[in-house]
Amino acid sequence: MSEGREIQVTVDCADPRALSLFWNAVLGDQLPPPPPGFGSWDDFSASLAPEQRNSASASEDPAGRGPRLFFQRVPEPKAVKNRLHLDVRAAPGLTGDERMAALEAEAERLVGLGARRLERHEPAPPMAAGHLVLADPEGNEFCLD
C-alpha cells in the first residue's frame, strides 16, 4: 500500500510573478523564501540574465495544508477552456441566500484584485449548493463554492 503524495499544481502563464501574487491574495498564500544567499526575490531576479527574469514563481500555504501553486512562463497565450480548475471554498457550511451572499462578497473582492466574473449558478438542492465561476487575470477559470 502506498502513502499519499504531495502535489503541486502548475499553471502555464505569461506573467508568473503577477499571477502568483494574485493567487496569494485569493488564497492567503505567500511566496516561498528566496534561494539561499538572497535577501529577496528581487535580489535573486537581479542576478539573472534578463530573459530568465520572471520565468517562474510560486504560492505556498503558510500552514502547509494546501498544495503549492507553481507558475511558469510559456510563450503561447491561453487558447481554450481549462480542463482542470481550482475550486476556492469561499462559503463552506453556508446554504441558500447566505451562501450566495458570501460568494458574491468574495467575488467582488477578487474582481477588485483583477479577476473577471463569468457565471453564476444558483443553488439546486439536493445536488448543487450554488457557485460562481470567475477567471484569474490571465483567463484561467476557477470556481467560488
C-alpha positions as CSV (number, residue, x, y, z in Angstrom):
1,M,0.0,0.0,0.0
2,S,1.5,3.4,-1.0
3,E,1.3,6.5,1.1
4,G,-0.4,9.7,0.0
5,R,1.8,12.1,-2.0
6,E,2.0,15.8,-2.0
7,I,1.0,17.5,-5.2
8,Q,2.0,20.8,-6.9
9,V,-0.5,22.5,-9.3
10,T,1.4,24.0,-12.2
11,V,0.0,26.9,-14.2
12,D,1.4,28.0,-17.6
13,C,1.2,31.7,-17.9
14,A,2.6,34.9,-19.3
15,D,3.5,36.7,-16.0
16,P,4.4,34.3,-13.2
17,R,5.1,36.9,-10.6
18,A,1.8,38.8,-11.1
19,L,-0.2,35.6,-11.2
20,S,1.4,34.2,-8.1
21,L,0.7,37.5,-6.2
22,F,-3.0,37.3,-7.4
23,W,-3.4,33.8,-6.1
24,N,-1.6,34.7,-2.8
25,A,-4.3,37.3,-2.3
26,V,-7.1,34.9,-3.2
27,L,-5.9,32.0,-1.0
28,G,-3.9,33.7,1.8
29,D,-0.8,32.1,0.5
30,Q,2.7,33.6,0.2
31,L,5.8,33.4,-1.9
32,P,8.3,30.8,-0.7
33,P,11.6,32.1,0.7
34,P,14.1,33.3,-1.8
35,P,17.0,31.0,-2.6
36,P,19.9,30.8,-0.1
37,G,22.2,33.8,-0.3
38,F,19.5,36.3,-1.5
39,G,17.6,38.7,0.8
40,S,14.6,38.9,-1.5
41,W,13.2,37.6,-4.8
42,D,14.0,40.9,-6.4
43,D,17.7,40.4,-5.4
44,F,17.6,37.0,-6.9
45,S,15.9,38.2,-10.1
46,A,18.5,40.9,-10.5
47,S,21.2,38.2,-10.6
48,L,19.6,36.5,-13.6
49,A,20.0,37.2,-17.2
50,P,17.1,39.5,-18.4
51,E,15.5,36.7,-20.4
52,Q,15.4,34.5,-17.3
53,R,13.7,37.0,-15.0
54,N,10.1,36.3,-14.1
55,S,10.2,32.9,-15.7
56,A,8.7,31.2,-12.6
57,S,7.0,32.0,-9.3
58,A,5.1,30.0,-6.7
59,S,2.5,30.4,-4.0
60,E,2.6,28.3,-0.8
61,D,0.2,27.8,2.0
62,P,1.9,29.2,5.1
63,A,0.3,26.5,7.2
64,G,1.4,23.8,4.8
65,R,-2.1,22.4,4.3
66,G,-2.8,23.2,0.6
67,P,-0.9,22.3,-2.5
68,R,1.9,24.5,-3.8
69,L,0.9,26.5,-6.9
70,F,3.8,26.9,-9.4
71,F,3.6,29.4,-12.2
72,Q,5.8,29.0,-15.2
73,R,6.1,31.4,-18.2
74,V,5.2,30.0,-21.5
75,P,5.3,31.8,-24.9
76,E,1.8,30.9,-26.1
77,P,-1.4,32.5,-24.7
78,K,-4.2,30.6,-23.2
79,A,-6.4,29.4,-26.0
80,V,-9.3,27.2,-24.7
81,K,-11.2,26.5,-21.5
82,N,-9.2,24.8,-18.7
83,R,-9.6,21.0,-18.4
84,L,-8.6,21.3,-14.7
85,H,-9.6,24.2,-12.5
86,L,-9.4,25.2,-8.8
87,D,-12.5,25.4,-6.6
88,V,-11.9,28.1,-3.9
89,R,-14.0,27.1,-0.9
90,A,-15.3,30.6,0.0
91,A,-18.6,29.6,1.8
92,P,-18.1,26.2,3.5
93,G,-21.1,25.3,5.6
94,L,-23.4,28.0,4.3
95,T,-26.5,27.4,2.3
96,G,-29.1,29.2,0.3
97,D,-29.2,33.0,0.2
98,E,-26.5,33.2,3.0
99,R,-24.1,31.1,0.9
100,M,-24.7,33.1,-2.3
101,A,-24.3,36.4,-0.5
102,A,-20.9,35.2,0.9
103,L,-19.8,34.1,-2.6
104,E,-20.9,37.4,-4.1
105,A,-18.9,39.3,-1.5
106,E,-15.8,37.3,-2.2
107,A,-16.3,37.6,-5.9
108,E,-16.4,41.4,-5.5
109,R,-13.1,41.3,-3.6
110,L,-11.5,39.1,-6.2
111,V,-12.7,41.3,-9.1
112,G,-11.0,44.2,-7.4
113,L,-7.8,42.1,-7.5
114,G,-8.1,41.5,-11.2
115,A,-10.4,38.5,-11.5
116,R,-13.2,38.5,-14.1
117,R,-16.7,37.2,-13.3
118,L,-18.0,34.6,-15.8
119,E,-21.1,32.8,-14.5
120,R,-23.5,32.4,-11.5
121,H,-25.0,29.0,-10.8
122,E,-28.0,29.1,-8.5
123,P,-28.5,26.5,-5.7
124,A,-30.3,23.4,-7.0
125,P,-30.8,21.1,-3.9
126,P,-30.0,18.4,-3.1
127,M,-27.1,18.1,-5.6
128,A,-25.9,21.7,-6.2
129,A,-25.4,24.3,-3.4
130,G,-24.7,27.1,-5.9
131,H,-21.4,28.6,-7.1
132,L,-19.7,31.3,-9.1
133,V,-17.3,30.9,-12.0
134,L,-14.5,33.5,-12.3
135,A,-11.3,33.8,-14.3
136,D,-8.0,35.0,-12.9
137,P,-6.1,37.9,-14.6
138,E,-4.8,35.5,-17.4
139,G,-8.2,34.0,-18.1
140,N,-7.8,30.7,-16.1
141,E,-11.2,29.7,-14.9
142,F,-11.9,28.9,-11.2
143,C,-15.0,28.5,-9.1
144,L,-16.0,30.0,-5.8
145,D,-18.0,27.4,-4.0
